[in-house]
Amino acid sequence: MKKTISTLPLLALLSIVSCVTINIYFPAAAAEKAADKIIKDIQEGAETETPTDAPQSSLLLYRTKVTLLEIMSLGVSTAHAAADLNVDSPEIRAIRASMKQRFPKLKESLDKGWIGYANNGLVAVVNPIAIPPQLRAKVMRLVQNENKDRIALYQAIARANGHPEWADEIQATFAKRWIANARPGWMIQASDGRWRRK
């Protein structure tokens, strides 16, 4: 007599596994760490380490941690994919180099209180009247060029990670970290829009 193996349990297990959905979430902690590293590199002129095993492509490596027990006990499970934030691409390196080169001039205006770190991840002129008239246009161009690079940086990081929709979250994360890394005496903008010295 031949023994027949029932495929019903196998089909049931496959149908449960197929109900698993993967939610890709914005890696806030990784974004803060990356922002601090980039900001310190720009402000201090220090060389940043690039791990030899860092991903060079624009694809993320996602790790899904779902156990068979979770799937079986819940019937339908949501797996959260953890992401490592990639901040290394030719575009990102070029933008960082541009910002790093500009920073000594930016620092002069920050030290004088003419410009400050805004609460939106950009720089802004705090008091244009305080800027000598002969330098006003130059400082305005400096702010404009810096903001152009900052916006490009946030978008480039989002694209490098395959999630252009993350650009706003990356900008919001950088906004907090620019202010946190501002030097004493620099102007920073509070969430209510008011300017104060750090």
N, C-alpha and C positions, 0 to 999 in steps of 0.2 A: 504494500500500500504506500503510495507516494504521499509525502507530507506537502501540503500547499501552504505557502507563506502568505498571510493576509497582508495586503498592501494598505488597508484602511488606516492603521496607526501611522504609517509612513506618510500617507497623504494628509492626515490631520496635522502632523508635525510640520509639514511643508507649508500648509495653509496658514498656520500660526506664524511661522517665520516670515512669510511673505507679507504679513500685516505690520511688520516693524517699519516705522518711519524714522528717518534721520533728520534731526533738526540741526542746522549749522548755526551756531551762535557766534556773536562778535566776541573775540577773545580780549576782553577788557584788560585783564592783568598783563597779558603779553603786550598789548598796545601801550600801556603805561611804561613798562620796562623798556620797550623800543624807543618810545618818545624821550625818556630820560637819557638814554644812551646817545641818541641823535642830538638832542639839545646840548648836552655836555660837550660833545665833540665839536659842535659849532661854536659854543661860547668859550670853551677853554682851548680849542685848537688841538685837543688831544687826539691821537690816533685811536680809532675803535678797533676792537678785535672782530675779525670775521671768522667764525668757526669753519674749519675745513670741511665739515660735513653739512654746512648750511645748504638748504635747497637753492639751486640756481635757476630753476624754471619758475614759471608763474603758477604752477600747480601746487596746491596745498596737500600736505600729507595729513589725512584724517585718521584718527584712531577711534574706533567705535567699541565701547565696552558694554556688551550686553551678554548676560549669562543665559544659559538655557533655562535655568530656574525662573529668572525674571519673565522670560517669554511665556513659559508654561503657566506661571501663577497669574499673570496679568491678562493672558489671552492676546491682547494687543499692547505692545510696548513701544515707548518712544525712546530711541537711543539718541543721546547727545554726542555729536562729534566734536572733539576738542581740536582746536587748531593752533598751530604755531604760526606766529605772524612773520611773514617774510618781508624784510626791509632792505633787501639787496637785489638791485637790478641796475642795468646801465643807466636807466632814466633817473632812478633814485640817487645813484652815486653822483651824477652830473648836477642835479639840483642841490644836493648837500654841498658839493664843492663850490657852487655859486654862492650859497648862503654863507659858507665859511669864509670865503674871500671877502664878502661884503661886510661881515660882522665887525671888524675894527671901526669902520665908519659908523655903523649902526650903534655901536657901543658909545661913541662920542656923544651922539644925540640922546641916548638913554641916560648916560652919566649927567648930562646937563638938564634932564627932565623935559626936554622938548617933545620926546615921543615916549610911548609906553607900551606895555604888553596888554592888549585888549582882551576882554573875556570871551572873544570868539576865535582865538587862535591866530589872530593877525596882530600887526603893530599899528598904532594910530598916533597922529599928532595930537598931543595933549593940549598945548596952548600955542597956536601959531604966532600970536603977538609976541611971545617971548623969544622967538627965533629972529635973529638979526635979518632985516629985509634983504640984504645981499645974499644970504644963505637959505632963505625960505624955499625958493624953487628947488634948490639942490636937495634939501631935506625931504620935501614932498616927493621928489623923484625916487629918493632912497626908500621911502616908505612904500611907494607904489611898486618898485622892483622887488622889495622884500615880500610884500603880500602876494605878488604874482608867483613867486617861488614857493611860498608856504602853501598856497592853494594847490599848486602843481604837485607838491610833495604829498599832500594828503590824498590826492586823487591817484598818484602813482603808486602809493603803498596799497591802496584799495585794489587797484588793477593788478598789481604784482601778486596779490593773494586770490585773484579770481573772483573778487566780490566788489565791483565798482560801487555797489549800493552802500558799502561801509564808509565811504568818504566822509560823510557827515559825522559819523561816530568817531572816526579817526581824528577829525578836526576838533571835535569836542574834547577828546582825550588830550590832544596836544595843547589845547587852550589851557586846561588845568595845569599841565606839566610845565608850560612856558612860565606861567605865573609862579608855580612852586619853585622853579629854578632861577627866578629873577634874583638879581643881586640886591643887597640892601641899598636903599636910596633910589632905586629905579621906580618909575611910575607903573602901577598895575591897576587894572579896572576891576572893580567888584562886580558881583552878579547884578546889582542894581544900577550899574552904569557909572557909578561915581569913581573918580580917580583918587588914588592915594599913593604915598610913598611906601615902599615895602620896608 
